[in-house]
């Protein structure tokens, strides 16, 4: 299992477009992917789950990757966050 902490740096936080991108990228992999915000933990492959986090600018999220391709998945998902989901 790999755990990574990220802070949202895009102005709009996670809305429908970033949630869809995260889910789409994560769904390519066999590994499990969970996202935790405070005491809420959701399936990172679920657009609705990601939207329920209500994560805005400056929000800190814990990402959990577990499975055969966890390293590749982690690298691709973390890059999405670092790239501000291609929005800026």
PyMOL commands that set and color helices and strands:
alter all, ss='L'
color gray80, all
select helices_A, chain A and resi 16-27+47-52+70-82+84-86
alter helices_A, ss='H'
color red, helices_A
select strands_A, chain A and resi 2-7+32-37+40-43+60-66
alter strands_A, ss='S'
color yellow, strands_A
deselect
rebuild
show_as cartoon
